[in-house]
């Protein structure tokens, strides 16, 4: 009779199989994060389109800050997209042997185990032990290779997420700076318009004696008439 399956082999084969399946499932995680990046980009574009006509003059202090924030937001968005593209770039995963090959291999092992020469051996050949040993080897090799790919993807996706977050915060600063300048300029224009309208409806009073239409000045009174000379 073939030897019984060692308990250690059964345990390690199951552990490696679970690890292999876990790494295969991790391949889909990068695609599940794409809606987050799409929503972030849409939010930034919507904010930029809303304030594109309100950007301050680049020669002012607020305008210089706005240009810096705008350039920084664009650079961070570009970095985020580049690392995101790198994280979803196709990678070749390692898989166990194809099912037809595994079936053929198992049938060959069973045939060797049932051979008369093997039955007469003091330590007969076990098809189950050999098959599980080979599967454990393939699971271990595939899980290790796939884990390295997933770790690289996770690192790139993390950098892309941090860059996207930085871009959003920079866009918030840009919106705040732009609207603060816009509201300040709008308030100054309203104050100037109100002052001009007040001056138009209430002209300033003129100084005394400057009114050309005022009453004419009285002529100096004539002295007393000379008396007629007496003789």
Secondary structure, 3 states (H helix, E strand, C coil): CCCCCCHHHHHHHHHHHHHHHHHHHHCCHHHHCHHHHHHHHHHHHHHHHHHHHHCCCCCCHHHHHHHHHHHHHHHHHHHHHHHHHHHCCCCCCCCCCCHHHHHHHHHHHHHHHHCHHHHCCCCCCCHHHHHHHHHHHHHHHHHHHHHHHHHHHHHHHHHHHHHHHHHHHHHHHHHHHHHHHHHHHHHHHHHHHHHHHHHHHCCCCCCCCCCCCCCCCCCCCCCCCCCCCCC
